[in-house]
Each structure stands twice: as structure tokens, then as C-alpha cells.
Amino acid sequence: MTDGLEFTREGAVARLTFSRPEKMNAITHGMWAAIAGVAAEVEADPELKVLVLTGAGRHFSAGADIGEFRELRSTADAAAKYDEAVDSAVAALTAMRKPTVAMVQGNCIGGGCQISVACDFRFAADDARFGITPAKLGIVYHFASTRQLVSLVGPANAKYFLLSGELVDATRAREIGLVNDVFPAADLEAATARFTETLCGRSQASIRGMNRIIEKIAAGQEKTDDEVEEIRLAALHGEDYAEGVDAFLNRRAPKFTYR
């Protein structure tokens, strides 16, 4: 695994941890470049159902490692190449059909917030702070990540983040829809684990099919297409549908087998 990242597994749940606590888990170019491979590994492993992203120590991530910028973003061409790694990481997380959960404590700023927004769910400790700061660096934010942010919090709040670079606390982040829920810091791990256990117990055919359809809608698609109908038809003919209906009619918990 790339320096600065730790990848672990516990049952059906994979965890990717930003592990540079001495740098508030600032994300290096190498870390950005490795994220797509992690996403592909989780997607391909039939034993894994959920990916949790978090940070070591007190923070999720303070963002991209600006200490690399003089060397790796010194020209327009170099900046474009650097951005390819960032875009690849965001696109890979966005395209995952297996659900992703950002478990956020402390600072979640810049590229760290960008990663969290690319996840399906965001659970935050009550000490978390969120912000996206391109206006402090003379950078224009990525289109795909801007679209994701607007989809979550609306144009007005997205402008607040991107144009001011100001930080918001976890309570405000929940109010505007940036995070799904907020917990006392001591309870965040257990609350996230309960939710991932719930996801693991649901029909994976449903979860992955719906995740793909929601991705299409969020990207601006307004009508169904052949892929959507194929997803729905495959689910109707799948084992999970038969099991779910039988379990409901017989008032028992379903035992889904789709992997």
C-alpha cells in the first residue's frame, strides 16, 4: 500500500485510512493516485460489501499536501497532470456500486472534503469541521466535484463553500445536507459500524443497482435507459428478490445470497 494509506478488512467491511497524522492526513499525489486501485479492489472482491474511509488520529484530512505544489503543480501542464490523479480518485469512488462511507472526525478540508463528498454517506463526529478552499489558493475547483457538492447542498451553499473558503462545524454541515448524521466523537466508530452492518444485511443486488441509478440521476440523466431497465429486470429474476418476498410473507429476516 502507498505511504500514507492503510487498507484493512474486517468481515465484509473494508477500511481505507489516511495515515499521516503528523500532517493532519494531508493527501499526497501518490495517495490520490492509489485511491482508484483501492476502489477497484473492493469492487472486485466478492467478500467485501462496504468501504469505509477515515483518518488516523484526530483528523479526517486537511486536504491535498500543499507542500508538493511547488514541485508538482509548478506549471499549467504539471497542474493538469496532478489533477488527473485527483479526478481519477473522485471518479473511482463515485462509480463504485458497493457503498462508501466517510467517517469524519476533526478537520475535513479541501481535498479531504472532496473525498468525503464523493462517498455515498458521511457520518461526522461533533468536533468535525468542513471546508473547501480553492479561493485561498487561486484554484478553480473540479467540475465533477463541484457538481457533487451542488447536488448535496444546493447552489447557494456550494457558493458559500467555494467562494469564501470558510469552514463550517458539524452541526451546520448536517443542517445543509453535507453530512448524513453527527455523533459525539466517542460514539462515531460504533454508530458507523452499526450502519455498515445494516448495509451488509440488505440485498446487495438492490444496493448496487440503486447506487448506479442514483449516480446517473445525480449526473443529470432525466429518463430511464437500457442499462437501468437491465438492472431492474436482473433484480426481478434474481435470488434476492425471491428471498426477500418469501421472507416478508413468512415474517422472517431475509438471508440474501447475492455477492
Backbone bond lengths (Angstrom), bond angles and torsions (degrees), N, CA, C in turn:
res aa  C-N    CA-C-N  psi(-1)  N-CA   C-N-CA  omega(-1)  CA-C   N-CA-C  phi
1 M - - - 1.458 - - 1.521 109.56 -
2 T 1.304 116.01 144.94 1.455 122.99 -179.80 1.524 111.48 -60.07
3 D 1.335 116.96 142.53 1.462 120.52 174.89 1.524 109.70 -54.29
4 G 1.326 115.54 134.02 1.458 120.35 179.36 1.510 113.83 96.85
5 L 1.333 117.32 -7.23 1.460 121.91 177.25 1.521 109.66 -126.39
6 E 1.321 116.18 141.21 1.463 121.91 172.88 1.522 108.03 -124.96
7 F 1.332 116.64 131.89 1.459 121.68 179.94 1.517 108.16 -119.51
8 T 1.336 116.58 122.77 1.454 121.68 -178.71 1.526 109.76 -133.72
9 R 1.315 115.66 164.08 1.465 122.29 178.49 1.518 109.44 -131.56
10 E 1.312 115.35 142.20 1.460 121.50 171.89 1.521 107.36 -140.76
11 G 1.327 115.90 100.87 1.452 119.83 -174.65 1.515 110.49 64.61
12 A 1.332 116.11 -126.13 1.460 121.26 -177.71 1.527 112.65 -90.10
13 V 1.334 117.15 3.26 1.462 121.04 -175.69 1.526 110.05 -109.80
14 A 1.323 116.10 123.35 1.460 122.38 173.61 1.526 108.49 -96.13
15 R 1.331 115.49 152.27 1.461 119.58 178.17 1.527 109.87 -134.08
16 L 1.325 114.94 129.83 1.457 121.78 173.82 1.527 107.30 -112.20
17 T 1.323 116.01 119.09 1.461 121.76 -175.29 1.517 110.47 -114.54
18 F 1.333 116.20 127.35 1.459 120.73 170.15 1.530 106.54 -74.66
19 S 1.322 117.11 118.46 1.465 120.04 -167.57 1.530 112.36 -124.23
20 R 1.323 114.94 57.48 1.468 121.63 170.61 1.540 107.84 -125.91
21 P 1.322 117.41 61.62 1.472 118.94 -173.52 1.523 113.31 -59.25
22 E 1.342 117.36 -27.98 1.459 119.69 179.15 1.523 111.57 -68.74
23 K 1.327 117.55 -17.83 1.469 123.73 177.46 1.526 111.14 -113.90
24 M 1.322 117.14 22.51 1.472 122.74 -175.47 1.532 110.63 52.45
25 N 1.342 114.60 34.92 1.472 122.76 176.43 1.529 112.97 59.04
26 A 1.327 115.82 36.21 1.461 120.19 174.49 1.529 109.42 -59.23
27 I 1.323 116.45 141.01 1.465 122.38 -171.25 1.529 109.71 -95.18
28 T 1.324 116.20 117.77 1.459 120.97 177.59 1.526 110.55 -80.63
29 H 1.333 114.91 167.27 1.461 119.37 176.03 1.522 110.55 -57.97
30 G 1.324 117.06 -40.81 1.457 120.16 179.20 1.515 112.87 -62.88
31 M 1.330 116.63 -36.21 1.459 120.69 177.38 1.530 110.66 -67.70
32 W 1.350 116.30 -45.18 1.469 119.25 176.25 1.526 110.05 -55.10
33 A 1.329 116.03 -46.14 1.460 121.05 -174.65 1.526 112.47 -66.64
34 A 1.338 117.50 -25.01 1.461 120.90 -176.89 1.518 113.93 -85.56
35 I 1.319 118.20 -17.97 1.466 120.97 -172.74 1.526 111.78 -63.34
36 A 1.329 117.47 -40.38 1.469 119.60 -179.53 1.519 111.25 -60.50
37 G 1.320 117.76 -38.35 1.453 120.73 178.36 1.515 112.49 -66.01
38 V 1.330 116.65 -37.49 1.462 120.51 176.36 1.530 110.49 -63.31
39 A 1.332 115.31 -45.56 1.465 119.33 178.59 1.523 111.23 -58.92
40 A 1.327 116.85 -43.15 1.465 120.46 179.68 1.520 111.33 -64.61
41 E 1.327 116.76 -38.71 1.467 120.33 179.34 1.524 111.43 -63.87
42 V 1.326 116.05 -43.21 1.469 119.61 178.98 1.526 110.60 -64.82
43 E 1.323 116.78 -43.95 1.460 120.59 179.90 1.526 111.63 -60.42
44 A 1.326 117.13 -36.63 1.465 121.26 -174.04 1.524 113.25 -82.99
45 D 1.327 117.95 -16.98 1.463 121.08 -174.97 1.528 110.03 -88.27
46 P 1.332 118.46 113.51 1.468 120.05 -177.10 1.524 113.49 -67.20
47 E 1.316 117.57 -15.48 1.464 120.18 -179.64 1.532 112.03 -82.33
48 L 1.314 117.59 -16.72 1.460 121.18 -175.79 1.533 111.22 -100.74
49 K 1.330 115.70 138.95 1.461 120.87 -178.58 1.526 113.77 -120.77
50 V 1.319 118.05 -22.06 1.460 122.20 -174.60 1.526 108.76 -143.24
51 L 1.343 116.41 145.09 1.462 122.25 172.28 1.525 108.87 -117.43
52 V 1.332 116.54 124.15 1.460 123.04 175.27 1.519 108.12 -104.46
53 L 1.332 116.63 132.72 1.460 121.87 175.10 1.513 108.89 -113.22
54 T 1.339 116.42 134.28 1.450 120.04 -178.49 1.521 109.36 -154.51
55 G 1.326 116.41 -179.74 1.450 121.47 -179.99 1.515 111.25 -121.97
56 A 1.328 116.01 149.18 1.458 121.40 176.74 1.529 109.65 -77.73
57 G 1.323 115.52 147.00 1.460 118.96 177.23 1.513 112.83 77.31
58 R 1.331 116.62 -138.93 1.462 122.04 -169.77 1.515 113.89 -91.12
59 H 1.352 118.63 -10.17 1.457 120.37 -171.71 1.529 111.88 -130.73
60 F 1.335 114.55 153.13 1.465 120.49 171.16 1.525 108.07 -73.40
61 S 1.316 117.81 -67.80 1.458 122.44 172.74 1.518 109.34 -168.21
62 A 1.339 115.16 137.89 1.464 121.07 176.61 1.516 112.02 -82.90
63 G 1.350 117.51 1.13 1.457 120.44 176.41 1.507 112.88 111.36
64 A 1.311 116.16 -168.00 1.463 121.26 179.22 1.524 110.25 -60.96
65 D 1.323 115.80 147.72 1.462 121.47 179.31 1.535 108.75 -75.44
66 I 1.323 115.46 98.29 1.468 120.39 -175.56 1.531 111.21 -66.44
67 G 1.336 116.70 -20.47 1.446 120.10 176.87 1.525 113.31 -60.19
68 E 1.338 117.32 -20.71 1.461 121.54 178.11 1.529 113.09 -86.14
69 F 1.334 116.86 -12.19 1.466 119.36 -168.16 1.527 113.10 -65.01
70 R 1.338 117.71 -37.88 1.467 118.68 -178.50 1.525 111.08 -61.45
71 E 1.334 116.10 -33.41 1.463 119.68 -179.49 1.519 112.17 -88.66
72 L 1.333 117.22 -44.61 1.460 120.56 -170.71 1.527 113.90 -96.17
73 R 1.336 117.91 -11.95 1.465 120.56 178.56 1.533 110.61 -129.42
74 S 1.310 116.34 33.02 1.464 120.95 -173.36 1.520 113.24 -75.99
75 T 1.336 117.39 -19.94 1.464 121.88 177.29 1.519 108.89 -131.71
76 A 1.326 116.32 167.78 1.466 119.95 178.60 1.525 110.87 -61.26
77 D 1.335 116.85 -40.63 1.464 120.09 179.78 1.526 111.13 -65.68
78 A 1.331 115.96 -41.60 1.461 119.61 179.35 1.527 110.57 -65.63
79 A 1.333 116.63 -40.43 1.464 120.29 178.17 1.519 111.10 -63.14
80 A 1.329 116.86 -39.67 1.467 120.62 178.84 1.517 110.52 -63.45
81 K 1.335 116.63 -39.81 1.466 119.72 178.84 1.523 111.26 -67.74
82 Y 1.331 116.43 -40.32 1.463 120.65 176.15 1.523 110.10 -59.69
83 D 1.338 115.21 -44.02 1.461 119.92 -177.55 1.524 112.28 -65.12
84 E 1.319 117.39 -24.87 1.465 119.83 176.69 1.527 110.72 -59.93
85 A 1.335 116.34 -39.86 1.467 119.89 179.22 1.521 110.84 -67.38
86 V 1.334 116.41 -40.46 1.464 120.56 178.35 1.529 110.12 -64.67
87 D 1.322 116.40 -47.89 1.462 120.60 -179.69 1.523 111.27 -60.52
88 S 1.342 116.45 -39.62 1.459 120.99 179.73 1.520 111.07 -63.17
89 A 1.336 116.92 -41.68 1.468 120.61 179.35 1.525 111.20 -64.20
90 V 1.338 116.27 -47.28 1.466 120.57 -179.32 1.523 110.90 -63.99
91 A 1.342 116.77 -43.89 1.465 120.32 -179.18 1.525 111.08 -63.84
92 A 1.329 117.06 -39.31 1.462 120.26 -178.67 1.521 111.42 -65.69
93 L 1.322 117.11 -42.92 1.464 119.92 178.32 1.528 111.08 -66.89
94 T 1.317 116.11 -41.84 1.462 120.74 -179.56 1.518 111.49 -61.98
95 A 1.328 116.94 -38.09 1.463 121.52 -174.83 1.521 113.36 -81.97
96 M 1.317 118.59 -7.92 1.467 119.75 -178.73 1.523 110.51 -63.85
97 R 1.316 115.03 134.87 1.472 118.93 173.60 1.523 111.08 -87.33
98 K 1.308 116.91 -29.17 1.461 119.21 172.54 1.520 107.85 -73.51
99 P 1.323 118.13 137.35 1.460 120.22 -172.95 1.526 113.48 -68.40
100 T 1.323 114.91 147.25 1.455 123.02 178.35 1.522 109.07 -118.72
101 V 1.325 115.84 140.23 1.461 121.86 -177.60 1.526 108.44 -128.89
102 A 1.318 117.18 121.15 1.463 121.26 172.68 1.523 108.31 -89.85
103 M 1.325 116.49 121.03 1.461 122.73 177.99 1.528 106.79 -105.00
104 V 1.336 115.54 106.03 1.467 121.11 -163.74 1.519 111.29 -110.57
105 Q 1.334 114.22 127.80 1.449 120.93 170.46 1.515 108.27 -132.09
106 G 1.331 116.74 152.83 1.450 120.06 177.54 1.519 112.86 62.79
107 N 1.329 116.18 -142.52 1.453 121.28 -176.28 1.526 111.91 -76.13
108 C 1.324 115.09 131.62 1.472 122.99 174.28 1.524 105.04 -133.88
109 I 1.326 114.89 85.74 1.461 120.86 -164.74 1.525 110.04 -128.17
110 G 1.324 116.35 148.69 1.461 121.12 175.14 1.511 112.17 57.55
111 G 1.339 115.65 -123.41 1.457 119.83 179.79 1.516 113.36 -62.32
112 G 1.331 117.60 -27.38 1.457 120.04 175.39 1.513 111.31 -64.74
113 C 1.331 116.32 -43.99 1.464 120.72 176.87 1.523 110.13 -66.32
114 Q 1.319 116.17 -37.24 1.466 121.23 177.87 1.525 110.88 -58.88
115 I 1.328 117.03 -42.71 1.463 121.30 177.30 1.523 110.48 -65.16
116 S 1.322 117.37 -43.74 1.468 119.95 -178.11 1.526 110.82 -63.24
117 V 1.334 117.05 -38.87 1.465 121.03 179.87 1.521 111.08 -66.70
118 A 1.329 117.46 -29.58 1.463 121.10 178.04 1.519 112.63 -73.34
119 C 1.335 117.34 -13.91 1.471 121.10 178.25 1.528 110.10 -81.07
120 D 1.324 114.81 163.20 1.466 119.96 179.83 1.523 112.14 -74.43
121 F 1.333 116.83 -34.84 1.463 122.05 -176.72 1.523 109.23 -135.59
122 R 1.352 114.96 151.05 1.452 121.92 176.68 1.532 108.28 -134.36
123 F 1.318 116.50 116.89 1.460 122.81 173.12 1.522 107.71 -112.06
124 A 1.321 116.34 133.05 1.459 120.20 -172.60 1.515 111.96 -124.62
125 A 1.330 115.47 146.11 1.455 121.53 168.23 1.526 108.54 -75.03
126 D 1.312 115.80 156.94 1.466 118.94 -176.58 1.522 112.59 -70.15
127 D 1.337 117.49 -8.51 1.462 119.90 176.24 1.527 112.65 -97.35
128 A 1.327 117.71 5.33 1.461 121.03 -176.13 1.529 110.94 -72.06
129 R 1.329 115.19 148.84 1.466 122.23 174.35 1.521 108.25 -132.21
130 F 1.339 115.27 139.24 1.456 121.40 -174.91 1.521 110.24 -122.92
131 G 1.318 115.60 143.20 1.453 120.06 174.96 1.512 110.72 -170.90
132 I 1.325 116.11 154.09 1.465 122.71 176.90 1.521 106.10 -130.41
133 T 1.326 116.81 123.13 1.464 120.08 -160.07 1.532 115.99 -121.58
134 P 1.331 121.32 36.40 1.459 119.55 -179.91 1.529 112.97 -62.58
135 A 1.334 116.92 -30.42 1.468 119.70 -178.19 1.527 112.27 -68.07
136 K 1.345 117.44 -15.96 1.461 120.66 175.98 1.526 111.92 -84.61
137 L 1.344 115.99 -10.55 1.461 120.62 -175.04 1.521 113.55 -121.66
138 G 1.321 116.89 0.62 1.459 119.56 -177.34 1.508 113.48 71.91
139 I 1.323 116.48 28.79 1.461 122.69 -178.65 1.521 109.00 -107.82
140 V 1.324 117.36 142.42 1.463 122.03 170.19 1.524 107.22 -97.98
141 Y 1.309 115.04 125.89 1.468 122.31 -171.14 1.527 111.34 -65.74
142 H 1.325 115.48 155.50 1.462 123.25 -178.83 1.534 110.99 -62.36
143 F 1.336 116.64 143.14 1.464 120.96 -177.97 1.525 111.41 -63.48
144 A 1.344 116.85 -50.56 1.466 119.53 -175.90 1.522 110.71 -61.87
145 S 1.325 117.02 -41.60 1.464 119.93 -179.88 1.527 111.15 -70.21
146 T 1.328 117.84 -34.57 1.460 120.49 175.08 1.523 110.41 -63.26
147 R 1.327 116.36 -43.31 1.466 120.48 178.22 1.520 110.88 -60.56
148 Q 1.334 117.35 -43.18 1.460 120.60 178.89 1.526 111.05 -62.13
149 L 1.329 116.08 -42.62 1.462 119.83 179.78 1.522 111.08 -64.13
150 V 1.335 117.40 -45.46 1.467 121.30 178.37 1.522 110.49 -60.37
151 S 1.329 116.80 -39.95 1.461 121.15 179.16 1.524 111.28 -61.73
152 L 1.326 116.72 -35.36 1.462 120.59 -178.26 1.526 112.74 -79.18
153 V 1.332 116.83 -47.39 1.464 119.73 -167.55 1.514 114.18 -116.55
154 G 1.352 118.22 -4.37 1.455 121.69 -179.26 1.524 112.00 86.36
155 P 1.327 116.75 161.04 1.473 120.88 -175.91 1.527 113.73 -60.55
156 A 1.327 118.09 -41.55 1.463 120.09 -174.94 1.529 111.12 -64.74
157 N 1.323 116.91 -45.65 1.462 119.65 179.59 1.521 111.52 -71.34
158 A 1.330 117.08 -34.50 1.466 119.49 175.86 1.530 110.00 -61.87
159 K 1.328 116.84 -41.50 1.469 119.92 177.61 1.525 110.86 -63.62
160 Y 1.317 116.43 -39.17 1.465 119.33 177.82 1.520 110.53 -57.81
161 F 1.325 115.90 -48.48 1.465 120.07 179.54 1.518 111.52 -61.72
162 L 1.313 116.14 -53.97 1.460 120.85 -167.95 1.518 113.14 -77.22
163 L 1.317 117.90 -34.47 1.463 120.17 -176.91 1.524 112.65 -85.54
164 S 1.327 117.51 -30.51 1.466 119.64 -177.92 1.524 112.63 -96.34
165 G 1.336 116.64 -32.66 1.456 119.53 -174.24 1.513 113.13 71.66
166 E 1.336 117.74 10.56 1.462 121.09 179.91 1.530 110.64 -74.06
167 L 1.335 115.45 155.95 1.460 121.83 178.88 1.528 109.97 -97.44
168 V 1.342 115.00 151.43 1.460 120.67 173.83 1.516 108.76 -124.58
169 D 1.326 116.18 151.45 1.458 119.10 178.95 1.520 110.76 -83.76
170 A 1.331 116.19 175.97 1.459 120.83 -173.76 1.520 112.03 -64.40
171 T 1.328 116.90 -36.69 1.468 119.61 179.93 1.520 110.98 -62.91
172 R 1.330 116.10 -46.02 1.463 119.61 178.58 1.526 110.79 -65.92
173 A 1.316 117.02 -37.81 1.459 120.72 178.85 1.529 111.23 -60.96
174 R 1.317 116.75 -37.88 1.473 119.57 177.14 1.527 110.71 -70.62
175 E 1.304 117.55 -39.20 1.467 121.51 -179.30 1.523 111.66 -59.95
176 I 1.321 117.82 -37.09 1.469 120.27 -176.63 1.526 112.51 -93.94
177 G 1.333 117.74 0.29 1.460 120.50 175.79 1.515 114.98 91.57
178 L 1.336 117.27 8.14 1.458 119.29 179.73 1.520 111.49 -71.43
179 V 1.330 117.62 -33.69 1.459 121.46 176.29 1.517 110.08 -122.44
180 N 1.331 115.12 154.22 1.463 120.40 -179.49 1.511 112.36 -77.79
181 D 1.346 116.23 -38.85 1.461 118.97 -178.74 1.518 109.47 -160.57
182 V 1.336 114.71 160.49 1.458 122.44 -178.97 1.521 108.32 -127.09
183 F 1.335 116.18 138.82 1.456 122.01 -178.02 1.528 109.53 -134.08
184 P 1.345 117.35 155.04 1.462 117.96 169.32 1.526 109.97 -53.66
185 A 1.318 116.99 143.09 1.464 120.39 -174.70 1.522 111.97 -52.90
186 A 1.329 117.07 -37.94 1.465 120.43 -178.23 1.520 112.48 -68.31
187 D 1.336 117.58 -19.56 1.461 121.44 -176.31 1.523 113.43 -102.31
188 L 1.327 117.68 -5.64 1.467 120.65 -172.47 1.518 112.29 -60.79
189 E 1.305 117.27 -46.30 1.465 121.18 -178.15 1.523 110.96 -59.67
190 A 1.333 117.61 -48.07 1.461 121.25 -177.89 1.525 110.97 -66.63
191 A 1.335 117.38 -39.80 1.457 120.39 179.70 1.527 110.91 -64.40
192 T 1.331 116.54 -42.06 1.461 120.24 178.04 1.518 110.62 -64.59
193 A 1.324 116.77 -40.55 1.465 120.64 179.46 1.529 111.49 -63.18
194 R 1.326 116.26 -38.53 1.469 119.06 177.94 1.523 110.34 -62.99
195 F 1.319 115.85 -41.27 1.463 118.89 -178.72 1.521 111.44 -69.03
196 T 1.311 118.19 -42.24 1.463 119.64 179.18 1.530 110.36 -65.37
197 E 1.318 117.16 -33.42 1.477 120.00 175.75 1.527 110.10 -63.95
198 T 1.325 116.39 -39.66 1.466 119.78 176.56 1.519 110.51 -61.56
199 L 1.336 117.08 -46.72 1.458 120.17 179.54 1.523 111.27 -59.71
200 C 1.321 116.46 -41.23 1.464 120.00 -178.58 1.524 112.08 -65.69
201 G 1.336 116.83 -25.98 1.457 120.61 -178.97 1.521 114.02 -87.07
202 R 1.306 118.42 -8.76 1.456 121.77 179.61 1.528 110.58 -86.13
203 S 1.323 115.34 169.70 1.462 120.10 177.00 1.518 109.69 -66.14
204 Q 1.318 116.14 119.33 1.465 120.13 179.30 1.531 110.75 -70.44
205 A 1.314 117.01 -29.25 1.468 119.21 175.01 1.519 110.49 -62.40
206 S 1.328 116.88 -42.42 1.467 121.01 177.74 1.523 111.07 -66.59
207 I 1.333 116.46 -48.30 1.456 120.85 -176.61 1.522 110.92 -58.50
208 R 1.317 116.90 -49.20 1.465 120.15 -174.18 1.525 111.70 -73.37
209 G 1.321 115.82 -35.06 1.458 118.66 176.24 1.517 111.90 -66.07
210 M 1.330 116.18 -46.46 1.465 119.54 -179.97 1.526 111.47 -67.00
211 N 1.322 116.67 -35.64 1.462 119.10 179.24 1.530 110.88 -61.19
212 R 1.319 115.96 -39.47 1.463 119.66 178.83 1.532 111.24 -68.25
213 I 1.317 116.84 -41.32 1.471 120.25 -179.17 1.526 110.36 -66.71
214 I 1.342 117.31 -42.04 1.461 120.36 178.70 1.523 110.61 -63.49
215 E 1.330 116.81 -38.23 1.467 120.23 176.49 1.525 110.94 -58.63
216 K 1.328 116.66 -43.17 1.456 120.68 178.89 1.536 111.11 -63.17
217 I 1.309 117.13 -43.86 1.462 121.15 179.75 1.522 110.44 -63.42
218 A 1.340 116.77 -44.91 1.460 120.75 -179.94 1.522 112.06 -62.67
219 A 1.342 116.34 -28.66 1.463 120.71 179.04 1.521 112.27 -81.47
220 G 1.336 117.27 -1.71 1.456 120.38 175.04 1.508 115.92 110.05
221 Q 1.342 118.21 -1.30 1.462 119.43 179.46 1.523 110.00 -69.01
222 E 1.319 117.23 134.46 1.459 121.08 -174.37 1.511 113.44 -109.19
223 K 1.330 117.85 -18.10 1.462 120.42 -177.72 1.525 110.11 -130.33
224 T 1.325 114.45 160.77 1.456 118.98 177.52 1.528 110.62 -65.80
225 D 1.330 115.63 163.57 1.451 120.64 175.87 1.525 108.75 -143.27
226 D 1.315 117.21 -176.19 1.460 121.09 -176.36 1.526 111.69 -61.64
227 E 1.331 116.52 -39.35 1.465 118.70 -179.11 1.525 111.02 -64.00
228 V 1.329 116.99 -43.49 1.468 120.68 179.34 1.523 110.42 -60.97
229 E 1.320 116.71 -45.70 1.462 119.47 -179.03 1.517 111.60 -66.48
230 E 1.319 117.42 -34.71 1.466 120.46 176.15 1.524 111.07 -65.28
231 I 1.336 116.73 -40.41 1.464 120.66 177.27 1.524 110.63 -60.83
232 R 1.322 116.54 -45.41 1.464 120.83 -178.03 1.525 111.37 -67.59
233 L 1.318 116.77 -41.04 1.463 120.34 -179.66 1.518 110.92 -66.91
234 A 1.325 116.95 -41.68 1.464 120.23 179.10 1.526 110.41 -62.03
235 A 1.327 117.48 -38.00 1.459 120.24 178.57 1.527 111.16 -64.80
236 L 1.322 117.14 -41.94 1.467 120.54 -179.91 1.523 112.38 -62.45
237 H 1.325 116.22 -31.19 1.468 120.65 -179.98 1.528 112.54 -95.16
238 G 1.333 116.73 4.19 1.455 120.09 -175.41 1.521 113.51 -88.81
239 E 1.336 114.33 165.68 1.464 120.62 -179.60 1.527 111.75 -67.45
240 D 1.319 117.19 -32.23 1.459 118.82 -178.28 1.520 112.02 -64.50
241 Y 1.323 117.61 -37.51 1.461 120.54 179.10 1.527 110.58 -63.51
242 A 1.320 116.26 -46.68 1.466 120.07 179.52 1.525 110.93 -62.05
243 E 1.321 115.93 -42.03 1.463 120.32 179.82 1.520 111.18 -67.51
244 G 1.336 117.44 -42.60 1.456 120.60 -178.92 1.522 112.31 -62.96
245 V 1.329 117.40 -43.64 1.460 120.82 179.17 1.527 110.88 -65.72
246 D 1.340 116.94 -45.01 1.466 120.56 -179.86 1.526 110.96 -62.00
247 A 1.342 116.27 -42.17 1.462 119.75 179.74 1.527 110.87 -63.93
248 F 1.332 116.77 -41.84 1.460 120.40 179.51 1.529 110.86 -62.85
249 L 1.346 117.00 -46.08 1.463 120.70 -177.82 1.522 112.10 -66.84
250 N 1.320 116.24 -29.25 1.470 120.01 -178.07 1.524 112.56 -102.04
251 R 1.322 115.73 10.79 1.462 122.25 174.17 1.521 112.51 52.27
252 R 1.328 114.53 50.93 1.459 120.43 176.48 1.529 108.67 -133.42
253 A 1.313 115.47 164.62 1.463 119.84 177.80 1.526 109.39 -74.71
254 P 1.315 118.35 134.16 1.469 119.96 179.68 1.532 111.69 -71.29
255 K 1.323 114.71 152.35 1.476 121.25 175.41 1.528 106.43 -121.87
256 F 1.318 116.30 88.65 1.451 120.90 -176.39 1.524 110.94 -76.19
257 T 1.335 115.41 144.87 1.468 119.67 -175.30 1.514 112.31 -116.99
258 Y 1.324 119.38 -10.85 1.458 121.08 -177.41 1.512 110.67 -62.10
259 R 1.360 116.25 132.76 1.458 120.03 -178.09 1.513 110.20 -129.11
